[in-house]
Amino acid sequence: MTAPPAGTFDRPQSHAYAEPTPPRSRSFLLIALAVLAALVIGGGAWAATRMLGGGGDQPSSALPAETAAYVSLDINPSVGEKIAAVRFFQGLDEDVLETLRDGDIREKAFDWMAEEDEAFAAIDYREDIEPWLGDRMALGIVPNGGEEPYFGIALQVKDEEGADAGLTKLQEATNASEGEDGLDWYFHGDYAVLTTTAAVGGMQDLVEAGTLADKETFRSDMDALGDQGVLSGWVDVEPLAALADSPLAQQSMDDAASLSPSAYGLLGSLTGQSDLAQDAATGRYAAALRFAEGNIEVHGVTRGIDAAGIEGGDSGHLVLDLPEDTVAAISQEHGDQLLARAYAAFKEQLPTEMADAEAQAAEAGFTLPDDIQTLLGSSLVLSVGPGILDLQDDTEDFDNWAIAYRTETDTAKVEDLLMRAFELTGEPEAERIALRRSDDGVFTVGVSRPYVDAVAEGGALGNHTTFQDAVPNAEDADSVFYLNINAIEDLYLAEVADAQARESLEQLAAVGFSATLGDDGNGTFTLRFVADE
């Protein structure tokens, strides 16, 4: 269907002559967009008794090809995912579960907003919203060559005329019709796209020239992602990074700073304040939130990430050989090569500072970055054993410090580096406390002799059911994180006073993360929360 111009149904256009009031109108616009998003989130998303639906085009078919960040929500996913979600959250309040099974969360969200803002009392959900609201939505950020990007929310609609009337009523109720930042919209295909008055014309022109759904990189990335679950997203980093200094980004930083001064510095470093951050802003990401009978996962793919200098190939994957009763583990393959890449990038951007660091290290008898690369090795893992749970009873017994670092490297050189480092501390106790083993090119260090020996002698964590459920592709992963929640429940469950919250937490068995990055710059990542059987 060809998109009619905004205003096809002759809704009021009071914003055409109103005096712009950006702070007020933007706040009302954001409220309106947030409410509409809230209405769509859920909407019986987990209602296992509902029939399969969600046909038709995806929201990407109504957003411009220039869209750099895209988040889509399917509020009527597969029956299997709905049932899995209900099972996973069995510990929730029974009223909440009943709503997930059979209720319309959209109506409940709207009722909640009406309680928070009297303006929404003028809108009847069942009369003004429900008849036209479809099953899908997405938010897009669209760079346009200016300082501030376009942004919009694509809502699937079943009736354009009804949607126009309902949106007009919402616009009037929230006073979001004034100035360039007022709420506006256009229709394209099966969607109403909500944006600002200033952006609506430009967004329509871009959509007519081409949509995100027709963009080759977007299509190929989403195809590689596979099942898009109940929530999915896609980001093209480079055009998005160019917006780091936009007024919108600056306003977000100011808002964060008003909450926490330290947040400003962190956000500044993440939004392009350094040349290094800008240089690293490449590639694309796609991810999806999925429910299965025994887990919730966020699975994603990366494309076009700079992998220069990483030779890949076989490495130790030492995490797979840890004891089966491992409580937590963090591992990294090819850490020495990753360090070399990062070091070279920092040296290019901060030559003076890095030269000073190298000089200070040389004065102490060390060589950068070579010595750090040796410590990291080609495969490393930091592991925690069950003995750590006894620390709460006796912190002075070193056998309870069940923590060990293990790396595949030049073991003789690591031993030499550590001995020289111990001498520099001037503390002879340090050398005696750090218990070390070298076994066939693998170096292990810790402070608990029983745990160092247990880790060095190996186990079969890679074959353990809980580990496999949490990290299903560990044998191919470059990075792994694993936490056995069941093993540490006694440390925190007793502190949770609310019985229902405690029951919900008891449903969680483990958390795992894995990531891969190939020589071609393409990779995958998975974050998974595993439920008890």
C-alpha positions in Angstrom: 0.0 0.0 0.0 1.3 3.5 -0.9 1.8 5.7 2.2 -0.7 8.5 2.2 0.6 11.9 3.3 0.4 12.7 7.0 -3.0 14.2 7.7 -4.9 12.0 5.2 -7.8 11.8 7.6 -7.9 15.5 8.3 -6.8 15.3 11.9 -6.3 18.7 13.8 -3.1 20.5 12.8 -2.9 23.0 15.6 0.9 22.6 15.8 1.2 24.3 12.5 0.9 27.7 14.1 1.7 27.1 17.7 4.8 28.7 19.3 7.4 26.0 19.7 8.1 24.9 23.3 10.7 22.1 22.9 11.2 21.0 26.5 7.5 20.7 27.2 6.5 19.2 23.8 9.4 16.8 23.8 8.5 15.5 27.2 4.9 15.0 26.2 6.0 13.3 23.0 8.3 10.9 24.8 5.4 10.1 27.2 3.1 9.4 24.3 5.6 7.2 22.6 6.5 5.4 25.8 2.8 4.8 26.5 2.2 3.4 23.0 5.2 1.1 23.4 3.9 0.0 26.8 0.6 -0.8 25.2 2.2 -3.0 22.7 4.7 -4.7 25.0 3.0 -7.9 26.1 -0.5 -7.6 24.8 -0.9 -11.3 25.6 2.7 -11.9 24.5 2.9 -14.9 26.9 -0.8 -15.9 26.7 -0.3 -19.5 25.8 -4.0 -20.0 25.1 -4.1 -17.5 22.2 -3.9 -18.7 18.6 -0.9 -18.2 16.4 -0.9 -14.9 14.6 1.5 -12.1 13.7 1.3 -12.4 9.9 2.1 -9.7 7.5 5.2 -7.4 7.0 7.7 -6.7 9.7 8.1 -3.1 11.1 11.3 -2.8 9.1 9.2 -2.4 6.0 7.9 1.0 7.3 11.2 2.5 8.4 13.9 4.1 6.1 16.8 2.1 4.7 19.1 4.7 6.5 17.9 3.4 9.9 21.0 2.8 12.1 19.4 1.3 15.2 16.3 -0.9 15.2 14.4 -2.7 18.0 11.4 -4.8 17.1 8.9 -6.5 19.4 6.6 -9.4 18.3 3.7 -9.4 20.8 2.3 -12.6 19.4 5.2 -15.0 19.3 5.0 -18.8 18.7 2.8 -20.8 21.1 5.9 -22.7 22.1 7.7 -19.6 23.3 4.5 -18.4 25.2 4.2 -21.7 27.0 7.9 -21.7 27.8 7.8 -18.3 29.2 4.9 -19.1 31.5 6.7 -22.2 32.7 10.0 -20.3 33.3 8.2 -17.8 35.5 6.2 -20.2 37.6 7.5 -18.5 40.8 5.8 -15.2 39.9 2.8 -13.9 41.7 -0.2 -16.0 40.6 -2.2 -12.9 39.5 0.7 -11.9 37.2 0.9 -15.4 35.8 -2.8 -15.3 35.1 -2.4 -12.1 33.1 0.5 -13.7 31.2 -1.6 -16.7 30.4 -4.9 -15.2 29.5 -5.0 -11.4 29.9 -4.4 -8.5 27.7 -1.4 -6.8 29.1 -1.8 -3.8 26.8 -5.1 -2.9 28.5 -3.5 -3.3 31.9 -0.5 -1.1 30.9 -2.9 1.5 29.6 -4.9 1.5 32.8 -1.7 1.9 34.8 -0.7 4.9 32.7 -4.2 6.4 33.2 -3.6 6.2 36.9 -0.3 8.0 36.6 -1.4 10.7 34.2 -4.9 12.1 34.2 -4.6 13.0 30.5 -5.1 9.4 29.6 -8.4 9.2 31.4 -9.9 10.9 28.3 -9.0 7.8 26.2 -10.9 4.5 26.3 -8.6 1.7 25.5 -11.2 -0.7 24.2 -12.9 2.0 22.0 -9.9 4.2 20.9 -6.9 1.8 20.8 -7.8 -1.9 20.8 -9.8 -2.0 17.5 -6.9 -0.9 15.4 -3.7 -2.0 17.2 -1.8 -4.8 15.5 0.7 -7.4 16.8 4.1 -5.8 16.1 6.1 -2.7 16.8 9.6 -1.3 16.3 11.6 1.7 17.2 14.2 3.1 14.8 16.9 5.8 14.9 17.6 7.3 11.5 20.6 9.5 10.9 19.8 12.3 8.4 23.0 14.3 7.9 22.0 16.7 10.6 23.0 17.1 14.2 19.9 15.3 15.5 18.6 12.1 13.9 15.0 11.2 13.1 13.4 8.6 15.3 10.1 6.8 15.1 8.0 4.0 16.4 6.3 1.8 13.8 3.0 0.3 15.1 1.2 -2.4 13.2 -2.4 -1.3 12.6 -5.5 -3.2 11.4 -7.4 -0.1 10.4 -5.8 3.1 9.2 -8.8 5.4 9.8 -9.4 4.0 13.3 -5.6 4.4 14.1 -5.6 7.9 12.8 -8.6 8.8 15.0 -7.1 7.1 18.1 -3.7 8.7 17.7 -5.3 12.1 17.2 -7.2 11.6 20.5 -3.9 10.5 22.2 -2.1 13.5 20.7 -4.8 15.9 22.0 -5.0 14.3 25.5 -1.2 14.6 26.0 -0.9 18.1 24.6 1.7 16.6 22.2 0.6 18.6 19.1 2.6 21.8 19.5 5.8 22.9 17.8 8.3 21.0 15.7 8.7 18.4 18.5 5.0 17.6 18.6 3.7 14.1 18.0 3.0 13.3 14.3 2.7 10.2 12.2 2.5 8.7 8.7 1.1 5.4 7.3 3.1 3.0 5.2 1.9 -0.5 4.4 0.5 -2.1 7.6 2.1 0.4 9.9 1.6 3.8 11.5 5.0 5.4 12.2 5.0 7.9 15.0 7.6 10.6 14.9 7.9 14.4 15.4 6.2 17.1 13.3 9.7 18.3 12.1 10.7 14.8 11.0 7.5 13.3 9.5 8.0 14.7 6.0 11.7 13.7 5.8 10.9 10.2 7.2 8.3 9.7 4.6 10.6 10.8 1.8 13.3 8.4 3.0 10.8 5.5 3.2 9.6 6.1 -0.3 13.2 5.9 -1.5 13.8 2.6 0.2 13.0 0.7 3.4 15.2 -1.1 6.0 13.5 -4.4 5.1 15.0 -4.0 1.6 18.5 -3.2 2.8 20.9 -6.1 2.0 23.1 -5.9 5.1 20.0 -5.8 7.3 18.4 -8.7 5.6 21.5 -10.9 5.7 22.2 -10.1 9.3 18.7 -10.9 10.4 18.8 -14.1 8.3 22.0 -15.1 10.1 20.4 -14.4 13.4 17.6 -16.9 12.7 14.7 -17.0 15.1 14.0 -13.4 16.1 12.2 -14.5 19.3 9.9 -12.0 21.1 12.3 -9.1 20.9 15.1 -8.4 18.4 17.4 -5.6 17.4 19.9 -4.5 14.8 22.6 -1.8 15.0 24.9 -0.4 12.3 27.6 1.1 14.6 29.4 3.5 12.3 26.5 5.8 11.3 25.2 5.6 14.9 28.6 6.6 16.4 28.5 9.7 14.2 25.6 10.9 16.4 27.7 10.8 19.6 28.0 14.6 19.7 24.4 15.4 18.8 22.2 17.5 21.0 20.1 14.4 21.7 23.2 12.4 22.9 24.4 15.4 24.9 21.0 15.8 26.6 21.1 12.1 27.5 24.5 12.6 29.1 23.3 15.6 31.0 20.3 13.7 32.3 22.6 10.9 33.5 25.0 13.4 35.1 22.1 14.8 37.1 21.5 11.4 38.5 25.2 10.5 39.0 28.2 12.7 38.3 30.3 9.7 37.6 27.9 8.6 34.9 28.8 11.6 32.8 32.5 10.6 32.5 31.5 7.1 31.6 29.0 8.1 29.0 31.4 10.6 27.6 34.0 7.9 27.0 31.3 5.7 25.3 29.9 8.4 23.0 32.9 9.3 20.9 34.8 11.7 23.2 38.1 9.9 22.3 39.5 9.3 18.8 40.1 5.7 19.9 36.4 5.1 20.5 35.6 6.6 17.1 38.1 4.4 15.4 36.6 1.3 17.1 33.1 2.2 16.0 32.7 -0.3 13.2 30.6 -3.3 12.3 27.0 -4.4 12.8 25.1 -6.3 15.6 21.9 -8.2 15.5 20.4 -9.9 18.6 17.2 -11.6 19.7 15.5 -12.4 23.0 14.2 -16.0 23.0 12.3 -18.2 25.4 12.7 -22.0 25.5 11.3 -24.5 28.0 14.4 -24.4 30.2 16.0 -21.1 29.5 15.9 -17.5 28.4 18.6 -16.4 26.1 19.8 -13.4 24.2 21.5 -14.6 21.0 23.3 -12.4 18.6 25.6 -12.1 15.6 28.3 -9.6 14.8 29.3 -8.6 11.3 32.3 -6.6 10.0 34.1 -6.4 13.4 37.8 -5.7 12.9 39.6 -9.0 13.6 42.9 -8.1 12.0 45.9 -9.7 13.8 43.9 -12.6 15.3 45.2 -15.8 13.7 42.6 -17.9 15.4 43.2 -21.6 15.1 43.3 -24.2 17.9 43.9 -23.1 21.5 43.6 -24.8 24.9 40.0 -24.1 25.8 41.1 -24.7 29.4 37.6 -23.8 30.7 36.4 -27.2 29.4 38.8 -29.1 31.7 37.9 -27.4 35.0 36.5 -29.5 37.8 32.7 -30.3 37.4 31.9 -28.6 40.7 33.2 -25.2 39.4 31.1 -22.4 40.8 32.2 -19.7 38.4 34.6 -19.3 35.4 35.8 -16.6 33.0 37.9 -17.7 30.0 39.4 -16.1 26.9 41.1 -17.7 23.9 43.9 -15.8 22.1 44.2 -13.3 24.9 47.8 -12.6 23.9 46.8 -11.5 20.4 43.9 -9.5 21.6 46.2 -7.6 24.0 48.6 -6.9 21.1 45.8 -5.4 19.0 44.5 -3.3 21.8 48.0 -2.1 22.8 48.8 -1.1 19.2 45.6 0.9 19.0 46.3 2.7 22.2 49.8 3.4 21.2 48.7 5.0 18.0 46.2 7.2 19.7 48.2 8.0 22.9 51.9 7.8 21.8 53.3 9.9 24.6 51.4 8.2 27.4 52.2 4.8 26.1 55.9 5.7 25.7 56.0 6.8 29.3 54.4 3.5 30.4 57.0 1.5 28.4 59.9 3.5 29.9 58.6 3.0 33.5 58.1 -0.7 32.8 61.7 -1.0 31.4 63.1 0.7 34.4 61.5 -2.0 36.5 62.9 -4.7 34.3 59.8 -5.5 32.2 58.9 -5.2 28.5 55.5 -3.9 27.3 53.4 -5.4 25.8 55.4 -8.7 25.6 55.4 -9.6 29.2 51.7 -9.0 29.6 51.0 -11.1 26.5 53.0 -13.9 28.2 50.9 -13.7 31.3 47.7 -13.9 29.3 48.9 -16.7 26.9 46.9 -18.3 24.1 44.2 -19.7 26.5 43.4 -18.4 29.9 40.7 -19.1 32.6 40.0 -17.7 36.0 38.0 -20.2 38.1 36.2 -20.3 41.4 35.6 -23.6 43.3 33.0 -24.6 45.9 35.5 -24.0 48.8 34.9 -20.3 48.3 31.6 -20.7 50.1 33.4 -21.5 53.3 35.0 -18.1 53.4 32.1 -16.6 55.3 33.0 -18.9 58.2 36.8 -18.7 58.1 38.6 -16.1 55.9 42.1 -16.8 57.3 42.2 -20.4 56.1 43.9 -20.2 52.7 42.4 -23.5 51.6 39.0 -21.7 51.5 40.3 -19.3 48.8 39.3 -21.6 46.0 40.3 -19.2 43.2 42.9 -20.1 40.5 44.3 -18.5 37.3 45.4 -20.9 34.6 47.0 -20.1 31.2 48.5 -21.9 28.2 51.8 -20.1 27.7 55.6 -20.1 28.2 55.5 -21.4 31.8 59.2 -20.7 32.6 58.9 -17.1 31.5 55.7 -16.6 33.5 57.5 -18.0 36.6 60.4 -15.6 36.0 58.1 -12.6 35.6 56.2 -13.4 38.8 59.4 -13.9 40.8 60.7 -10.5 39.7 57.3 -8.9 40.5 57.4 -10.5 44.0 60.9 -9.0 44.5 59.6 -5.5 43.6 56.9 -5.7 46.2 59.4 -6.1 49.0 57.1 -8.6 50.6 58.7 -12.0 50.9 55.3 -13.4 52.0 53.9 -12.8 48.5 56.1 -15.4 46.9 55.1 -18.0 49.5 51.4 -17.3 49.3 51.2 -17.6 45.5 51.1 -21.4 44.9 52.2 -22.3 41.4 52.2 -25.3 39.1 53.5 -25.9 35.5 52.0 -28.8 33.6 52.8 -29.5 29.9 52.8 -25.8 28.9 50.0 -24.7 31.2 50.7 -22.5 34.2 48.4 -22.5 37.3 48.5 -20.1 40.2 46.4 -19.6 43.3 46.5 -19.5 47.1 44.7 -22.7 48.0 46.9 -25.8 47.5 44.0 -28.2 47.2 42.2 -26.0 44.6 45.3 -25.3 42.6 46.0 -29.0 42.4 42.3 -29.8 41.5 42.3 -27.2 38.7 45.7 -28.3 37.3 44.8 -32.0 37.4 41.7 -31.2 35.4 38.1 -32.3 35.3 35.2 -32.4 32.8 33.2 -29.2 33.3 32.7 -29.2 29.5 30.6 -32.3 29.9 28.6 -31.2 32.9 24.9 -30.8 32.1 24.4 -27.5 33.8 27.4 -26.0 32.1 26.3 -27.3 28.7 22.9 -25.8 29.2 24.3 -22.4 30.1 27.1 -22.4 27.6 26.0 -24.7 24.7 28.9 -23.9 22.3 31.8 -23.5 24.7 34.1 -25.7 22.7 34.0 -23.2 19.8 33.8 -20.0 21.9 36.6 -17.5 22.2 35.1 -16.0 25.4 33.1 -17.8 28.1 31.5 -16.8 31.4 29.8 -19.3 33.6 28.1 -19.0 37.0 26.4 -21.9 38.8 23.6 -20.2 40.7 22.5 -23.3 42.5 25.9 -23.6 44.1 25.7 -20.2 45.7 21.9 -20.1 46.6 22.7 -20.5 50.3 24.6 -17.2 50.3 21.7 -15.0 49.3 18.3 -16.8 49.3 17.9 -16.6 53.1 18.3 -12.8 52.8 15.3 -12.5 50.4 12.4 -11.7 52.7 9.6 -11.9 50.1 8.5 -15.5 49.7 7.4 -15.1 46.1 10.6 -13.4 45.1 12.6 -16.1 46.8 10.6 -18.8 44.9 11.3 -17.0 41.6 15.0 -16.8 42.3 15.0 -20.5 43.1 13.9 -21.2 39.5 17.3 -20.0 38.3 20.0 -22.6 38.0 22.9 -21.0 36.1 24.0 -18.1 33.9 26.3 -18.5 30.9 27.8 -16.3 28.2 29.9 -17.2 25.1 31.2 -15.2 22.2 33.1 -16.0 19.0 34.9 -13.8 16.4 36.2 -15.3 13.2 39.0 -14.1 11.0 36.5 -12.6 8.6 35.2 -10.2 11.4 31.9 -12.2 11.8 30.9 -13.7 15.1 28.2 -14.8 17.5 27.3 -14.3 21.2 24.8 -15.8 23.6 23.7 -14.9 27.1 21.6 -17.6 28.7 19.7 -17.9 31.9 18.9 -21.5 32.8 16.0 -22.7 34.9 16.0 -25.6 37.3 14.5 -28.8 35.9 
